[in-house]
Amino acid sequence: MAEEKTRVDFNAPKSLVERADSVVEILDISRTRLLIDALEDELEAFANDEEFRRRLGDAYYDDRVEYDTVEAVLGREEAMRMKLLRESIDRTPAEPRLADALPSDDEFYDGDVPEYTDSDGSASTDDQSHT
Protein backbone atom coordinates (compact mmCIF):
# COMPACT_ATOMS: atom_id res chain seq x y z
CA MET A 1 0.00 0.00 0.00
CA ALA A 2 1.39 3.38 -1.00
CA GLU A 3 2.06 5.95 1.66
CA GLU A 4 -0.24 8.96 1.78
CA LYS A 5 1.29 12.02 0.15
CA THR A 6 1.19 15.67 1.10
CA ARG A 7 1.67 18.49 -1.37
CA VAL A 8 4.46 20.85 -0.38
CA ASP A 9 4.86 24.26 -1.96
CA PHE A 10 7.84 26.45 -1.12
CA ASN A 11 9.95 29.21 -2.55
CA ALA A 12 13.61 28.58 -3.32
CA PRO A 13 16.35 30.73 -4.82
CA LYS A 14 16.11 30.66 -8.62
CA SER A 15 19.74 29.60 -8.98
CA LEU A 16 19.14 26.56 -6.75
CA VAL A 17 16.10 25.49 -8.76
CA GLU A 18 18.10 25.89 -11.99
CA ARG A 19 20.89 23.68 -10.56
CA ALA A 20 18.32 21.09 -9.51
CA ASP A 21 16.73 21.16 -12.96
CA SER A 22 20.14 20.55 -14.54
CA VAL A 23 20.70 17.54 -12.30
CA VAL A 24 17.26 16.02 -12.92
CA GLU A 25 17.76 16.40 -16.66
CA ILE A 26 21.08 14.54 -16.51
CA LEU A 27 19.71 11.82 -14.16
CA ASP A 28 16.42 11.60 -16.05
CA ILE A 29 14.36 11.85 -12.86
CA SER A 30 11.71 14.29 -11.73
CA ARG A 31 12.42 17.35 -9.68
CA THR A 32 10.12 15.87 -7.02
CA ARG A 33 12.20 12.66 -6.89
CA LEU A 34 15.41 14.70 -6.49
CA LEU A 35 13.91 16.78 -3.68
CA ILE A 36 12.51 13.73 -1.87
CA ASP A 37 15.86 11.93 -2.10
CA ALA A 38 17.75 15.02 -0.90
CA LEU A 39 15.33 15.52 1.99
CA GLU A 40 15.58 11.86 3.01
CA ASP A 41 19.40 12.08 2.92
CA GLU A 42 19.39 15.23 5.05
CA LEU A 43 16.99 13.77 7.61
CA GLU A 44 19.13 10.62 7.82
CA ALA A 45 22.19 12.79 8.43
CA PHE A 46 20.38 14.57 11.27
CA ALA A 47 19.30 11.25 12.79
CA ASN A 48 22.97 10.17 12.89
CA ASP A 49 24.35 13.49 14.15
CA GLU A 50 25.22 13.27 17.88
CA GLU A 51 24.55 16.96 18.58
CA PHE A 52 21.12 16.77 16.95
CA ARG A 53 20.31 13.55 18.82
CA ARG A 54 21.30 15.22 22.10
CA ARG A 55 19.08 18.20 21.34
CA LEU A 56 16.18 15.94 20.37
CA GLY A 57 16.65 13.91 23.56
CA ASP A 58 16.70 17.07 25.67
CA ALA A 59 13.52 18.29 23.99
CA TYR A 60 11.83 14.93 24.57
CA TYR A 61 12.89 14.65 28.21
CA ASP A 62 11.74 18.24 28.81
CA ASP A 63 8.31 17.53 27.22
CA ARG A 64 8.90 19.91 24.31
CA VAL A 65 8.42 17.16 21.71
CA GLU A 66 6.23 14.09 21.75
CA TYR A 67 7.20 10.43 21.42
CA ASP A 68 5.75 10.37 17.87
CA THR A 69 8.23 13.04 16.81
CA VAL A 70 11.18 11.08 18.20
CA GLU A 71 9.92 7.94 16.48
CA ALA A 72 9.47 9.74 13.16
CA VAL A 73 13.01 11.15 13.28
CA LEU A 74 15.00 8.33 14.88
CA GLY A 75 12.90 5.26 14.23
CA ARG A 76 10.88 3.02 16.54
CA GLU A 77 13.77 1.20 18.24
CA GLU A 78 15.70 4.32 19.27
CA ALA A 79 12.50 6.12 20.26
CA MET A 80 11.52 3.19 22.48
CA ARG A 81 14.94 3.30 24.17
CA MET A 82 14.46 6.99 24.90
CA LYS A 83 10.94 6.36 26.18
CA LEU A 84 12.13 3.64 28.56
CA LEU A 85 15.00 5.80 29.76
CA ARG A 86 12.64 8.73 30.29
CA GLU A 87 10.30 6.56 32.35
CA SER A 88 13.20 5.28 34.45
CA ILE A 89 14.59 8.73 35.21
CA ASP A 90 12.98 10.52 38.12
CA ARG A 91 13.65 14.18 37.37
CA THR A 92 12.28 15.23 40.75
CA PRO A 93 13.98 13.06 43.34
CA ALA A 94 11.97 12.44 46.47
CA GLU A 95 12.92 14.56 49.42
CA PRO A 96 13.14 12.49 52.58
CA ARG A 97 10.74 13.68 55.23
CA LEU A 98 10.54 12.53 58.81
CA ALA A 99 7.20 12.08 60.46
CA ASP A 100 8.66 13.41 63.70
CA ALA A 101 11.66 15.53 64.64
CA LEU A 102 15.09 13.93 64.94
CA PRO A 103 15.78 12.52 68.40
CA SER A 104 18.22 14.36 70.65
CA ASP A 105 21.61 12.75 71.40
CA ASP A 106 20.36 11.72 74.86
CA GLU A 107 17.28 10.05 73.36
CA PHE A 108 19.27 8.39 70.57
CA TYR A 109 21.99 7.04 72.87
CA ASP A 110 19.58 6.26 75.67
CA GLY A 111 21.06 8.90 77.96
CA ASP A 112 24.71 7.77 77.68
CA VAL A 113 26.37 9.90 74.97
CA PRO A 114 29.79 8.45 74.10
CA GLU A 115 32.78 10.73 73.61
CA TYR A 116 35.82 9.84 71.56
CA THR A 117 39.09 9.73 73.44
CA ASP A 118 42.46 8.43 72.34
CA SER A 119 42.85 5.35 74.45
CA ASP A 120 46.63 5.09 74.22
CA GLY A 121 48.00 8.55 73.54
CA SER A 122 51.50 7.19 72.81
CA ALA A 123 53.10 6.49 69.46
CA SER A 124 52.79 2.95 68.16
CA THR A 125 55.81 0.70 67.90
CA ASP A 126 55.68 1.00 64.12
CA ASP A 127 56.31 4.75 64.40
CA GLN A 128 59.37 4.38 66.64
CA SER A 129 62.75 3.93 65.07
CA HIS A 130 64.67 0.79 65.91
CA THR A 131 68.37 1.19 66.80
Stockholm file with secondary structure:
# STOCKHOLM 1.0

chainA/1-131         MAEEKTRVDFNAPKSLVERADSVVEILDISRTRLLIDALEDELEAFANDEEFRRRLGDAYYDDRVEYDTVEAVLGREEAMRMKLLRESIDRTPAEPRLADALPSDDEFYDGDVPEYTDSDGSASTDDQSHT
#=GR chainA/1-131 SS CCCCCCCCCCCCCHHHHHHHHHHHHHHTCCHHHHHHHHHHHHHHHHHHCHHHHHHHHHHHHTTSSCHHHHHHHHCHHHHHHHHHHHHHCCSSCCCCCCSSCCCCHHHHTTTCCCCCCCSCCSCCTTTSCCC
#=GC SS_cons         CCCCCCCCCCCCCHHHHHHHHHHHHHHTCCHHHHHHHHHHHHHHHHHHCHHHHHHHHHHHHTTSSCHHHHHHHHCHHHHHHHHHHHHHCCSSCCCCCCSSCCCCHHHHTTTCCCCCCCSCCSCCTTTSCCC
//
